[in-house]
Amino acid sequence: MSTLNLTLLTDLYELTMMQGYFESKKNETVIFDAFYRNNPCGNGYAIAAGLEQVIDYIKNLHFDEEDISYLRSLNCFTEDFLSYLSNFHFSGDIYAIPEGTVVFPREPLVKVIAPIMEAQLVETAILNIINHQSLIATKAARVVYAAKGDGIMEFGLRRAQGPDAGTYGARAAVIGGCIGTSNVLTGQLFHVPVLGTHAHSWIMSFPDEYTAFKTYSKMYPDNCLLLVDTYDTLKQGVPDAIRVFQEMRRDGLPMKRYGIRLDSGDLAYLSKKARKMLDEAGFPDAIISASSDLDEHLIDSLKAQGAAITSWGVGTNLITSKDCPAFGGVYKLAAVQAEDGSFVPKIKLSENTEKVTNPGNKKIIRIYEKDSHKIKADLIALVEEEYDPSEDLRIFDPLEPWKETILKGGTYELREIMVPVFLKGKCVYESPEVMDIRSYCMEEQNTLWEESRRLINPHEMYVDLSDRLYTIKKQLINDYSMKKRK
């Protein structure tokens, strides 16, 4: 991304619609919302990620001569329109939920307020970036939760769907809670820890396993994790590792981080046997790390079996989100600005209830229980609406409005979770460092109830509409129904 002009990272129909708007002199300011409909991976929430790359994309949005020449070669764009594109820049506003924030279905992760040609062009790239990183950050959060405080190392680069997916996926995985990544480029670009041990080929390249371990320990005494399953884990690998650890101790080496890694076999059985051997040899603080096609469900099962593993390396199933390979975010028109400057709400209807959009210029208010600081619900409201937490607040399920709750004044707290990112085309937001986003993300997850964090059949957090927004939505639906009857 740092070297490519991504302006043409868009679907063709975005450009053909732009030309249609251009030719019809239709370029009123509009509002688009980017949101998703269902939590990925069977989760009870998602993690917002990718905003920093959206910012980079918008900042660098322009059509260079090569882009214009290519579009001309397609023989579907007029010279007047191509001339307009050659001077194109983004001039609108963007609001977004900061990276690392816990989010829920149907609430805007990104809101674009801009002339319709500009707002239309940026749709594809915003969805591409936000969908991918939010998916991987969410998957990582599940894996980290399953590990119950053990460190999770991301090392799926070789199985990722290409360099960008591996690099930005690793970034998202760290945001979701991983302690580091094997991807050195991600480490360089985003200042996150890079981690790793050695491969079976290292062992196999030496005359014997002990010599391989000994050589490695001399090179990396402060980070000596030895892969013990190349030949025979319990009869050879672990004993050879213990022998090397004994020699390191005898030689007075610091042994700050040392231990073994298991990459095959029955990880529960082998880890418990290895733990006993290491303890009896006088190495109770030796790390036992494991890899081998892990995901949150296998880690959860191994923890339940009493596996003596304290560090986990997760690759393919994390970096690809193998069981749920798409986030499903969409980008929908919510309002069009009238001549008087007000926004006229727009709605998309569907036979599928979940595909009916929420109209208008909106904000998201997070409601916390005051005593526990756990999330009670999210409230989607119109931007001009204000609430006083000292007063009673009625919230209800917009799909089943008879399900309502009255929150007593003084028992809850409120926080708006969208922030301005671009105003009149200028970036007004500075992205935090990834490790700072990670810390914020861990705090965010602690605001969830455990029932919403469980891996299977989690409780779904309520995302409600304000009374005014709900009324507008009903009126738009009724208006359409009346037109159909005529």
C-alpha positions in Angstrom: 0.0 0.0 0.0 2.9 2.4 0.7 4.1 2.1 -2.9 0.9 1.6 -5.0 -1.6 4.1 -6.1 -4.8 2.4 -5.0 -7.2 4.8 -6.7 -8.2 2.1 -9.2 -8.8 -0.4 -6.4 -12.5 0.0 -7.2 -15.3 -1.8 -9.0 -15.9 -0.7 -12.6 -19.5 0.2 -11.8 -18.4 2.9 -9.3 -16.7 4.7 -12.2 -19.6 4.2 -14.6 -22.0 5.5 -12.0 -19.7 8.5 -11.4 -19.8 9.2 -15.1 -23.5 9.0 -15.0 -23.7 11.5 -12.1 -21.2 13.7 -14.0 -23.1 13.7 -17.2 -26.4 14.5 -15.5 -24.7 17.2 -13.4 -25.8 15.3 -10.3 -23.3 15.7 -7.5 -25.3 16.6 -4.4 -23.8 15.8 -1.0 -24.9 12.4 0.4 -24.3 10.1 3.4 -23.2 6.5 3.0 -22.8 4.1 5.9 -20.4 1.2 6.0 -21.7 -1.5 8.3 -22.1 -5.3 8.7 -25.2 -7.4 9.3 -24.0 -10.4 11.2 -21.1 -11.1 13.6 -18.4 -13.3 12.0 -17.3 -16.7 13.3 -20.4 -17.2 15.3 -19.1 -14.5 17.7 -21.1 -12.2 19.9 -19.3 -9.0 18.7 -16.7 -7.8 16.2 -13.5 -5.7 16.4 -13.2 -2.6 14.2 -9.9 -2.5 12.3 -8.3 -1.1 9.2 -9.0 2.6 9.7 -5.4 3.6 9.4 -5.2 2.1 5.9 -8.5 3.8 4.9 -6.9 7.1 6.0 -3.8 6.4 3.8 -6.1 5.5 0.9 -8.1 8.7 1.1 -5.0 10.9 1.6 -3.5 9.4 -1.6 -6.6 9.3 -3.7 -5.9 10.7 -7.2 -5.9 9.6 -10.8 -2.4 9.8 -12.3 -1.7 9.9 -16.1 -1.3 6.1 -16.3 -4.7 5.7 -14.6 -6.4 8.1 -17.1 -4.7 6.4 -20.0 -5.9 3.0 -18.9 -9.5 4.2 -18.4 -9.4 5.8 -21.8 -8.4 2.5 -23.3 -11.6 0.9 -22.0 -13.6 3.0 -24.4 -16.5 3.7 -22.0 -15.5 7.1 -20.6 -15.8 10.5 -22.2 -12.9 12.9 -22.4 -14.8 15.5 -20.3 -15.2 12.9 -17.5 -11.6 11.8 -17.8 -10.6 15.4 -17.5 -12.6 15.7 -14.3 -10.9 12.6 -12.9 -7.5 14.0 -13.6 -8.2 16.7 -11.1 -10.1 14.6 -8.6 -9.5 14.8 -4.9 -11.6 13.8 -1.9 -13.3 16.9 -0.3 -15.8 15.4 2.1 -16.1 14.3 5.7 -15.6 10.8 7.2 -16.5 9.7 10.6 -15.5 6.3 11.9 -15.3 4.0 15.0 -11.7 3.9 16.2 -9.8 0.7 15.6 -9.9 -1.8 18.4 -13.4 -0.9 19.4 -15.9 -3.6 20.1 -18.7 -3.2 17.5 -22.1 -4.9 16.7 -24.2 -5.5 13.6 -26.0 -2.7 11.8 -24.1 0.2 13.3 -22.0 2.3 11.0 -18.3 1.6 11.3 -17.5 4.3 8.7 -19.8 7.2 7.7 -18.9 9.1 4.5 -20.5 12.6 3.9 -19.4 13.8 0.5 -20.5 14.8 -3.0 -22.0 11.6 -4.4 -19.3 11.1 -7.0 -16.6 11.1 -4.3 -18.7 9.0 -1.9 -19.4 6.5 -4.6 -15.8 6.0 -5.7 -14.5 5.2 -2.2 -17.0 2.4 -1.5 -15.0 -0.6 -2.7 -11.7 0.2 -1.1 -13.2 1.1 2.2 -15.1 -2.1 2.3 -12.1 -4.1 1.1 -9.9 -2.7 3.9 -12.4 -2.6 6.8 -13.9 -6.0 6.0 -10.6 -7.8 5.9 -8.9 -6.4 9.0 -12.1 -6.4 11.1 -12.6 -10.1 10.2 -9.0 -11.1 11.3 -9.0 -8.9 14.4 -12.3 -10.5 15.5 -10.9 -14.0 14.8 -7.8 -13.2 16.8 -9.9 -11.9 19.7 -11.7 -15.3 19.8 -8.4 -17.2 19.8 -6.9 -15.0 22.5 -10.0 -15.4 24.6 -9.8 -19.2 24.3 -6.2 -19.1 25.5 -7.2 -17.6 28.8 -4.2 -15.3 29.3 -1.6 -17.4 27.5 0.3 -15.6 24.7 -0.9 -16.1 21.1 1.7 -15.7 18.4 0.5 -15.1 14.8 2.4 -16.9 12.2 0.2 -17.5 9.2 2.0 -15.5 6.5 2.8 -18.5 4.3 -0.8 -19.6 4.3 -2.4 -16.1 3.8 -4.0 -15.2 0.5 -1.2 -13.1 -0.7 1.3 -10.6 0.7 -1.2 -7.9 1.6 -3.5 -10.3 3.4 -0.5 -11.7 5.3 0.9 -8.3 6.3 -2.3 -6.4 7.1 -3.9 -9.5 8.5 -1.0 -9.8 11.0 -1.5 -6.2 11.9 -5.2 -6.9 12.6 -4.3 -10.1 14.6 -2.1 -8.0 16.9 -4.9 -5.5 17.3 -7.2 -8.4 18.3 -4.8 -9.5 21.0 -1.9 -11.5 19.6 1.4 -10.7 21.4 3.3 -10.6 18.1 3.8 -12.0 14.6 6.3 -14.0 12.6 5.8 -11.5 9.7 8.9 -9.3 9.7 7.4 -6.8 7.3 4.5 -6.2 9.6 6.9 -5.7 12.4 8.8 -3.1 10.4 5.7 -1.3 9.1 3.7 -1.2 12.4 6.3 -1.5 15.2 4.9 -4.7 16.6 6.9 -7.6 18.2 8.2 -10.2 15.8 8.5 -13.7 17.1 9.7 -17.1 16.0 11.7 -20.2 16.8 13.1 -22.5 14.1 11.9 -25.1 11.6 12.3 -28.9 11.4 14.8 -28.2 8.6 17.2 -26.7 11.1 17.2 -30.0 13.1 17.5 -32.1 9.9 20.4 -30.1 8.6 22.6 -31.2 11.5 24.1 -34.7 12.1 21.8 -35.1 15.1 19.2 -33.3 17.1 21.3 -32.5 20.1 23.9 -30.7 17.9 21.2 -28.7 16.3 19.8 -27.7 19.7 23.2 -26.9 21.1 24.1 -24.7 18.2 20.8 -22.8 18.4 21.1 -22.2 22.1 24.6 -20.7 21.7 23.2 -18.3 19.1 20.0 -17.3 20.9 20.4 -18.0 24.6 17.8 -15.3 25.5 15.1 -16.8 23.3 15.7 -20.5 23.1 12.6 -22.4 22.2 13.5 -25.8 20.8 11.3 -27.7 18.4 11.2 -31.2 19.9 9.0 -33.3 17.5 11.3 -33.9 14.5 12.0 -37.5 15.4 10.7 -38.8 18.7 9.2 -36.1 21.0 9.4 -37.9 24.4 12.3 -40.3 23.9 14.6 -38.0 22.1 13.4 -34.4 21.6 12.6 -33.5 25.1 15.6 -35.3 26.6 17.9 -33.5 24.2 16.4 -30.2 25.0 16.8 -30.9 28.8 20.4 -31.7 28.2 21.0 -28.4 26.4 19.2 -26.5 29.2 21.4 -28.1 31.8 24.5 -27.1 29.9 23.1 -23.5 29.5 22.6 -23.3 33.3 26.0 -24.8 33.9 27.6 -22.1 31.7 25.7 -19.3 33.5 23.6 -18.2 30.6 20.6 -16.0 31.6 17.9 -18.3 30.2 15.3 -15.4 30.2 13.0 -17.2 27.7 13.5 -20.8 27.1 11.5 -24.0 26.5 10.2 -26.3 23.9 7.7 -26.3 21.0 5.4 -29.0 20.0 4.1 -29.1 16.4 2.5 -32.5 16.0 0.9 -35.4 17.8 -1.5 -35.4 20.7 -0.7 -32.0 22.2 -2.5 -32.6 25.4 -0.8 -35.9 26.2 2.7 -34.8 25.0 2.6 -31.4 26.8 1.7 -33.1 30.1 4.4 -35.7 29.7 6.9 -33.0 28.7 6.0 -30.8 31.6 6.6 -33.6 34.1 10.0 -34.3 32.5 11.0 -30.7 32.5 9.9 -30.2 36.1 11.7 -33.3 37.3 14.9 -32.0 35.6 14.6 -28.7 37.5 13.1 -26.5 34.8 9.6 -25.6 36.0 9.7 -22.3 34.3 10.4 -23.7 30.9 7.8 -22.7 28.3 5.8 -25.3 26.5 4.7 -23.8 23.2 2.4 -25.5 20.7 1.4 -25.0 17.1 -0.2 -27.5 14.6 -3.4 -26.1 12.9 -4.7 -24.5 16.0 -7.9 -22.4 16.3 -10.0 -21.2 19.2 -12.0 -24.4 19.5 -8.9 -26.7 19.6 -7.2 -24.4 22.1 -10.4 -24.4 24.3 -10.5 -28.2 24.1 -6.8 -28.5 25.0 -7.2 -26.2 28.0 -10.2 -28.3 29.1 -8.0 -31.4 28.9 -5.4 -29.9 31.2 -2.7 -29.4 28.5 0.5 -28.0 30.0 0.8 -25.4 27.2 1.4 -21.8 28.0 2.2 -20.3 24.6 0.4 -20.9 21.3 1.4 -20.3 17.7 -1.6 -19.9 15.4 -1.3 -19.7 11.7 -3.7 -20.8 8.9 -6.9 -20.8 10.8 -6.3 -17.3 12.1 -4.8 -15.4 9.2 -7.4 -16.8 6.8 -10.3 -16.9 9.3 -10.8 -20.4 7.8 -14.2 -21.1 9.2 -15.6 -17.7 8.2 -13.6 -16.2 5.3 -15.7 -13.0 4.8 -16.9 -10.2 7.1 -19.9 -9.2 5.0 -19.7 -5.4 5.4 -21.9 -3.3 3.1 -22.0 0.4 2.1 -25.5 1.9 1.8 -26.9 5.3 1.0 -28.5 6.8 4.1 -29.4 10.4 3.2 -29.2 13.0 0.5 -28.7 16.7 1.2 -31.5 19.1 0.2 -31.1 22.6 -1.1 -31.6 24.0 2.4 -28.7 22.0 3.7 -30.8 19.5 5.6 -30.4 15.7 5.0 -33.4 13.8 3.6 -33.3 10.2 5.0 -33.2 7.4 2.4 -33.9 3.7 3.0 -33.3 0.5 1.2 -36.1 -2.0 1.6 -35.9 -5.8 1.2 -37.9 -8.9 1.7 -35.1 -9.9 4.1 -35.7 -7.9 7.3 -32.0 -7.7 8.1 -31.3 -6.0 4.8 -33.6 -3.0 5.5 -31.3 -0.1 6.2 -31.4 2.5 8.9 -31.9 6.0 7.3 -30.6 9.4 8.1 -27.5 11.1 9.5 -26.7 9.0 12.5 -24.4 8.6 15.5 -23.8 5.7 17.9 -24.2 6.1 21.6 -22.8 3.3 23.8 -24.7 2.6 27.0 -22.8 1.2 30.0 -24.1 -0.1 33.2 -22.6 2.4 35.7 -21.7 0.0 38.4 -19.9 -2.6 36.3 -19.0 -0.5 33.3 -20.2 -3.3 31.1 -22.0 -2.6 27.8 -25.8 -2.6 28.3 -26.7 -1.7 24.6 -25.8 0.5 21.7 -28.2 3.2 20.6 -28.2 4.4 17.0 -29.6 8.0 17.1 -29.8 11.0 14.8 -26.8 13.3 15.2 -28.8 16.1 16.7 -30.3 14.0 19.5 -29.0 14.5 23.0 -29.5 12.4 26.1 -29.1 13.1 29.8 -27.8 10.1 31.8 -29.5 11.5 34.9 -32.9 10.9 33.3 -34.7 7.6 32.7 -34.0 6.1 29.2 -36.2 3.8 27.3 -34.5 1.4 24.8 -36.2 -1.2 22.7 -35.4 -3.8 20.0 -36.2 -2.2 16.7 -37.1 -5.6 15.1 -39.3 -6.6 18.1 -40.3 -3.3 19.7 -42.4 -4.8 22.4 -39.1 -5.9 24.0 -38.1 -2.8 25.9 -36.1 -1.8 28.9 -36.3 1.3 31.1 -32.8 2.4 32.4 -33.2 4.4 35.6 -31.4 7.8 35.6 -28.1 7.7 37.3 -27.6 3.9 36.7 -26.0 4.2 33.3 -23.3 6.1 31.4 -23.1 7.2 27.7 -20.3 7.5 25.2 -20.4 8.4 21.5 -18.1 6.0 19.7 -17.8 7.6 16.3 -15.1 10.2 15.8 -14.3 12.7 12.9 -11.5 11.4 10.7 -11.7 13.8 7.7 -13.4 17.2 7.6 -13.7 19.0 4.3 -11.1 16.6 2.8 -8.5 17.2 5.5 -7.5 14.4 7.9 -8.2 15.5 11.5 -7.4 12.1 13.1 -4.1 10.6 14.0 -4.0 6.8 14.2 -2.4 5.4 17.4 0.4 2.9 17.3 -0.8 -0.7 16.8 0.4 -1.8 20.2 -1.6 1.0 21.8 -4.7 0.0 19.7 -4.1 -3.6 21.0 -4.2 -2.3 24.6 -7.3 -0.3 24.0 -8.9 -3.4 22.3 -8.2 -5.5 25.4 -9.9 -2.9 27.5 -12.8 -2.8 25.1 -13.4 -6.5 25.4 -13.4 -6.3 29.1 -16.5 -4.1 28.8 -18.4 -7.1 27.4 -20.3 -9.5 29.6 -18.9 -13.0 29.6 -22.1 -14.3 28.1 -21.3 -12.2 25.0 -17.7 -13.5 24.8 -18.3 -17.3 25.0 -17.2 -19.1 21.9 -20.5 -21.0 21.3 -24.0 -19.5 21.2 -22.9 -16.1 22.7 -25.5 -13.6 23.9 -26.2 -11.0 21.2 -25.8 -7.4 22.4 -28.8 -5.1 21.7 -28.4 -2.4 19.0 -31.4 -0.2 19.4 -32.8 2.8 17.5 -33.8 6.1 19.1 -37.6 6.8 19.1 -37.1 9.5 16.4 -35.0 7.3 14.1 -37.4 4.4 14.5 -40.3 6.7 13.7 -38.6 8.0 10.5 -37.8 4.5 9.5 -41.4 3.3 9.9 -42.7 6.4 8.0 -40.4 5.7 5.0 -41.5 2.1 5.0 -45.2 3.1 5.2 -44.7 5.7 2.4 -43.3 3.1 0.1 -46.2 0.8 0.9 -48.7 3.5 0.1 -47.0 4.1 -3.3 -47.3 0.4 -4.1 -51.0 0.4 -3.4 -51.7 3.3 -5.8 
